[in-house]
């Protein structure tokens, strides 16, 4: 009787472990987190009001993000590394600051493990953000 209970417990643990692995494996990395707000009683789709992009030691964890007009971009520094995020991009290893028409002016300093917001992005278009400290750390923001 004791062996059958041990066998049941072991099988349960194996099933639980496999289920956990399957759950983690099915998650898609680099997917932005959108927080939606919609009006009650409306049949139309809700519009994202904020999209989060995470930063690692020397990169954006996703190179581009798509926002709806009026949405805010939330940047989260998951590392203990500072970042200075501004308008522009790295091109062939050279920093290219740029003021793009319709883009909010960005000059954010991160000290590590912190979060700040950019926007709202009220104009449709493609905009570029980069870290002035880390070469080739670029983020493309597409606003529709």
N, C-alpha and C positions, 0 to 999 in steps of 0.2 A: 504494500500500500504506500509506503514511504517513497519508493522509487517512482511510482506512477505520479505522485504529487510533484516530485522534483522534475519529472519529464514535462508535466503540464506547465510548470513555472518556466522552464527553459524554453519551451516552444512559444509561450507568451512573450518572453523577452526577445526572442528572435523575430517574431512577427512585429513587435513594437519597434525594434531597431530598423528593420527593413522599411516599415512605414515611414519612419523619420527620415531615412536616407532618400526615399522616394519623394517625400515632400520637399526636401532641400534641393534635390536634383531638378525638380519641376519649376523652381523659381527662375525667372529670367534676370540675369545680371544687367546692370546699367539702365534699367527702366526707370524713367522719372516717376516721381510720386506726385500725383495731381490731386489737389483738394478741390472738390466741386461744391458750388452752391447754386441752387436753382430756385425758381419761384414756385410756390405751392400752387397746384392746380394747373400748371402749365404742361402742355403736351410736348413742348420742345425740349431738346437735350440741354443739360446744364452746361455752363461754361466754366472751365477751370479758372480759379482765381489766383492760384499759386502753384508753381512747379519747382521741385527741389532738385538741385544738381550737387553732388558730393565731390569734394576735392581730396585727393590723396597727397602724398609727399611732394610730388612735382607734376601732377596732372589733374585734369578734370576726369572723373571716372566715366563720363560719357562725353564725347567730343562735340555733340550738338543736341539741341533741345528745341521742341516746337511749342510755342505758346499761342493762346488766343489773344486777340487785341484786348487790352485792358488788364491782362494778367501780370502778376508779379513773379519775378524769379527769386527763389531762395537759394543762396549759396551756403553750403555747410562744409566747413573745414574739419574733416575727420582725423587729421593728423596733428601732431604737435609741432608742425612746421608753419612758419609765417608765410603769408601770401599777400601781395598787393595786386588787386584786380582793377584794371582800367579798360577804357574803350580802345580797341585796336587789336593787333595780332602779331605773332611772330611770323616772319616771312624769310625763308632761307637762313634761319638762325639770327636774324636781325629784328629787334623790336620795332614795330611800326605803329606808334600811337595814332589814333584817328578819331575825329569827332564826326560821327555818322548822323546825317539828318534823320530826325525822328527817333533816335535812340536816347534813352535817359543817360545823363552824364554819370559815369561810374568812376569812383576813386575810393575803393574800400580796402582797409587794412585788416588782415586776420592775424591773430596771434597763435592760433592753433586751438582746435576743439571749440570753435565758435561758429555762429550762424549770423548772416546778414541778408537783407532783402535788397533787390534791385528793381526799380520800376515804380509805377506800372509802365508796361510797353503799350503805348496807345496808337502806334503807327505800324501798319503791316510792312514787312520787309525782312531782310537778313542783316543781322548785326553781329559784331565781333567783340569778344572780351578776351583779355589775356592777363597772365600773371607777369608782372614786370621783373620778378625775381627768377622765375624758372623758365629757361629757354624752351620754346615750342609748347608751352602750356596754353592752349587756345580753346575757346568755347564759341561755337556758332549758335546764335539765337535766331530762330526763324519765327516770325510773328505773322499769324494768318488772321 
